Amino acid sequence: MILNDLLRSLRGEQGEETTDSVAVLDRVVIESFLAESKNSFLISFPRTGSHWLRMIMELYFKRPSLVRVFYYPKESHYLTLHTHDKDLSVERDNVIYLYRDPVETVYSQLNYYKENIHDHSRIVYWADQYGQHLDKWLYTENFTKKKTVLTYEGMKCDMVNEFGKITDHFSEKLDVRRLKKATDRITKDEVKRKTSHDPQVVQLKTDYGDLRNDFRRLHGQLVWDSVLTNRIHLERFFEHL
């Protein structure tokens, strides 16, 4: 990927500067990180839990990720670089990939962009976009030399096991106490506080879960059909749901 394209996409993803977090958009810093093929990328489609994961990783490893730092602004030994790879142009040797239930992801995307959650054309659009993303990173890519795959649901149900995949990725032994200390701190309220650069990151409305369940009942099958059309091989990656 051309550096300018990456910087442009990262600016779009990171939003405005705030006192709660720091955007790192220095092209020299990013270019230096990119130059080392062994440096890892954290890849996730939008609305799949990357803010939560990045904050936990930063507290646990005491090393921030590019391009937004939440807790250690003076630390320049960056752990990874996060991008959504929206245009599917990223190719790296070393990747951590995070993915989530497509129904929840599509519902969250529609809410994020304030779109009509009952508009079938927009549901199909976002589901297909996510299907392409999943297809690349879970099935078709053949360029990674080291890849660790995580699920949002795995983090919710068994964080120790799921985060252990990350510590393995970085050749470290998991410290369960340190992980618990980090996860206890990163509540929804904390994520909300740390993402004031993008108020849509976390939804704290009390009826959000109920409305999402209604969306699943009404449109869940349409989402799955759109994700799996010509990509039925992806079905096995959701056996945990």
Summary of the structure (lengths in Angstrom):
residues: 241
radius of gyration: 17.5
end to end distance: 33.5
largest distance: 48.3
contacts: 701
relative contact order: 0.16
helix: 53%
strand: 11%
